[in-house]
Amino acid sequence: MSDPDLSDLAVPGATLAVRVTPRAARNAIQREGDTLRVTVTTVPENGKANTAVIRMLAKSLGVPKSRLTLIRGETGRDKVFRIEG
């Protein structure tokens, strides 16, 4: 299963609501209305899961990882990312 094309969401200044499931069976991104569901195989310790989520989102959005900023939810499952200009 390939990651979805989220390039339509890659607007500078836009925010993305993301629900993360760490320690999943596989890495995947699903679009559910205004929310994205991201499953990663990485464990949620020392920011490893967040790094994996940023890497996957950047690839699907077609933007560099440096343009994604985690603005809320660093230690929770519900996160909000901002796409920097």
C-alpha positions in Angstrom: 0.0 0.0 0.0 1.6 3.3 -1.1 1.2 6.5 0.9 -1.5 8.8 -0.4 -0.8 11.9 -2.3 -1.4 14.8 0.1 0.2 17.5 -2.0 -3.2 19.4 -2.0 -2.7 20.0 1.8 0.9 21.4 1.3 -0.2 25.0 1.7 2.3 27.3 3.6 0.8 28.1 7.0 -1.7 25.3 7.0 -2.2 23.0 10.0 -2.7 19.3 9.9 -4.5 17.3 12.6 -2.9 13.9 12.9 -3.8 10.8 15.0 -0.7 8.6 15.5 -0.6 4.9 16.3 2.9 3.8 17.3 4.1 0.2 17.3 1.7 -0.7 14.5 2.2 -3.6 12.1 3.1 -1.4 9.2 3.7 2.3 8.3 0.7 3.9 6.6 -1.2 7.1 6.2 -5.0 7.2 5.9 -7.1 10.3 5.2 -10.3 10.5 7.2 -12.1 13.8 6.5 -10.0 16.6 8.0 -7.9 14.2 10.1 -5.0 12.1 9.0 -4.4 8.7 10.7 -0.7 7.7 10.7 0.5 4.3 11.8 4.2 3.8 12.4 6.2 0.7 13.4 8.5 2.8 15.6 8.3 2.8 19.4 7.2 6.1 21.0 10.4 6.9 23.0 12.8 9.7 22.7 10.8 11.3 19.8 11.5 8.3 17.4 7.8 8.0 16.5 7.5 11.7 15.9 10.5 11.6 13.6 9.0 8.7 11.6 5.7 10.6 11.3 7.4 13.7 10.0 9.4 11.7 7.5 6.2 10.0 6.2 4.1 13.2 6.1 6.9 15.1 4.3 7.1 12.4 1.6 3.3 12.3 1.1 3.0 16.1 1.1 6.0 16.6 -1.3 7.7 19.0 1.1 11.1 18.9 2.9 11.0 17.6 6.4 12.3 20.9 7.6 9.0 22.6 6.6 7.0 20.5 9.0 6.7 21.8 12.6 5.1 19.9 15.4 3.1 22.6 17.3 1.0 20.5 19.6 0.9 16.9 20.9 4.6 16.0 21.2 3.9 13.2 23.7 0.3 12.4 22.8 -1.4 10.5 20.0 -3.2 13.5 18.7 -0.8 15.9 17.1 -1.0 19.2 15.1 1.6 20.0 12.5 2.1 23.3 10.7 3.5 23.6 7.2 6.1 26.4 7.2 6.4 28.8 4.2 
